[in-house]
Amino acid sequence: MHQSEEMIKLFNNYLVLRLNDVMKHMNRSRTSIMRYFNEIGYYTSYNHAGEFYTLKMIPTFDKNGIWKYRNAYFSSYGSLRDAVTTLVGQSESGYSHNELKEIFGIRMYNTLLDLANDGLIVRNEYDGEYIYVSCNQIEKQLTARKNYPKIKVKKETVSRGPRVTPAAGLNEIIEVLLAYIGGHMQPGSVYSYLRRKGVNVTPKQIHAIFGYYDLGKKNSY
């Protein structure tokens, strides 16, 4: 059996595998495995630092080009950056972070900030949150967003953390969220990190932000 055929048979059985697992199953070097991948065509996951692999023939993507298998997520557009840029460009009214999180299944504050800083998308503040729109359709998408009827969301009955204190501005909130995403998972660690950066935010404000965004709770990613 040709090695590429062996790989196809392997993935038909497992669907998604880590690179090391493929090397172990096929008893081949990384260089050889990557050559077979390139011959057949493959995707890497946009979460878990791209450690999961699947063959191009396997996924059945949804309308947004997303395929999720267990805890590995793939996009027909390839990278997360390309997927977000494409979906934002195709959108009628842009997306908020929460809307994109619902589509992709992961938080993506850093990705959105990077795309905006690189000039690939534009973010505009609207109705108390950032809306990400295409560089070529800013006015059209924001106008469509403004024409959407307001939807009243039913209040949750569970107890939530305290609201962020007014003294914590948007920039400070973003800094706290970025610090958390960057690996500072506890308020004390965030405070020490931001203090070294020269960001003026108090422990009380950090605790309030953690409570508001439900940070520090165990998740599946």
N, C-alpha and C positions, 0 to 999 in steps of 0.2 A: 504493500500500500504506500502511495506517495505521501510524503510528510504533510502536505497541505490537506490531503484527504483525511489523514489521521486527525489533524486539527479540527476539521469540520465535524468529524464524528464525535470528537471530545466535546465540542461546544454544543452540539445537538443534545448531548446528555446533560450538560451542566448549565448551559446558557450563558452564565457569567462566571469568570474566574479571575483571580489575581495572576499577575505575570509569573511569580514564583511557582504557583500551582501548575501552570501550563508547562513550565520548564521541567517540573518534577514528573508530571504525567508522561511527557513526551521524551524525557531524558535527553534534552537538547540544550545548547547554550542560549544565552539571551540573544546573541547576534542571530542565531539560526531562527529562533522563535519570531523575532521581529521581522525577519525576511519572509517567513510564512504569512505573518499578519499582513504585510504590505502586498503580498501576492493576492490574498483573499479579500482584504478590506476589513477594517475594524473600527470600533469606537472605544474610547476610554470614558469612564464616568466623569461627570462634571463635579461630583462631590467626592469626599474621601481622597482628595489630592490626586484624582485620576488613577487610582491603583487598581480599579476593576476594568476588565476588558470583555468585549463581546464582539462577535463577527457581524459585519454589515447586513448579512442575510437574516439575522435573528430578530431584531426588535420590531415590534408593531407600534409605531409612534402614534400619539394622540394628535388632535388638531393643532396643538402648539409645538409639535415636533418633540415631545417628551415621552420617554419610555422609562418606567420604574420597575426594577426587579429586586424585590426584597429591599435592602437598604442601599442599593446602587442605582444611581440616576443617570440617564443618558439623553443626549439631545441629537436630533438629526442634523443640526447645524454645526456639530462638533464641540467646540469649547463653550463654556458658559458665557464668555464675553461676546462671542459671535451670536449665540442664541438670544441673549438679552437685546443686543443691538438690532437684530433682525425683527424680533417681536415688537419692540418699541417702534421701529420704523413702520411696521405693518398695522399698528394699532390705530383705531379710530380716535381715541382720546387719551393716548398715553397710559402709563401705569404708575400707581403708587408702589412703595416698597412692599406693603402687605399684599397687594394684588399679585406682584411678581413672586412673592414668597409662596402664595397659594398655588401658583402655576408650577414653580420649580421645586417646591418642597423644602427649601433651605433659605436661611437668611443670607442676604447678599449686600449688606451695607458697603463693604469694601469694594466689591465689584462695581456697584453703581457709582460710587465716588470716583473710582479710577476711570470709568467710561466717561463720566462728566468732565473730569479734569483733562482727559485726552481728547475732548471735543467730539466724541463719537455719539453722544446723546446730550440732551440739555435738561437740567432740572429747574423747575419753577415752583415756587411756593404757592399753593392754592388751598384755601379753606383749612389752613392749619397744618398741612402736610406737604411734602415734596411730591410733585408729579414729574415723571421722567418722560420726555417727548423726543421726537425725531428732530435732528438739526434742520431738516428740510420742511418740516410741517408744524413748526411751533405754534403759530397762530391758529391753524386749522384744528389741531388736536386740542389745544386749550379751550377754544370756542366750543367744540363738541363736549368737552368735559363740563363746561359751565352750563350747557343746555340740558344736562342730565338732571332728572328730578331728584330731589333730596330723599334719601331713604332713612327712615327712623329705625335705628337698631334697638332691639329689645335689650334692656339692661340685664346684666348677669346677676344672678341671685347669690353667687358665691362671693365671699369676702375677698377684696383685692387690696393690694398695698396702697400706701398713701400716694396722693398725687404729687407730681414733681413740684417743688416749691417755686414760686414765681422768680426767686432770686437766681435760679439756675436757668440761664439763657439757652437758646438753641445750640450755640457753639459748644457750650459746656456739656450739654446732653450728648451731642455727637461725639465729643472727646471721650466721655464715659463709655458709650456704646462701642467705639472703636477699640478702647483699651480692653473691654470685656471680650470682644471678638478676637483680639490679639493674644488672648491667653491669660489675662488677669481676671480670674473668675470670682474673686472675693472683693467686697467693698474696700477692705484695708489695703489690698494689693493695688487696686485701681487708684486709691488716694495717694499711695507712695509713688506710683508710676507717674501720675499726672503732676504731682508736686515737683518731681524731678524735671518734668517738661516745662514747668512754669505756668501750668494751667490753674487758675484760681477757682477751685471748687471745694466746698466743705464736705466733711464726712457725712453730715446730715443730708446734704443734697444728693450725695452718691447713693446713700441708702434709699432715699425717696425714688431715685431713678431706677434702682434695682427693683424696688417694689412695683413701680408702675409698669415696667416692661417684663415682669416675671423673670428676671435674670437670676442666675445661680441655681436654677432648678435643673435636675437631670433631664437630658433629652436623648433622643435616639440617634443623633448624628455624630 
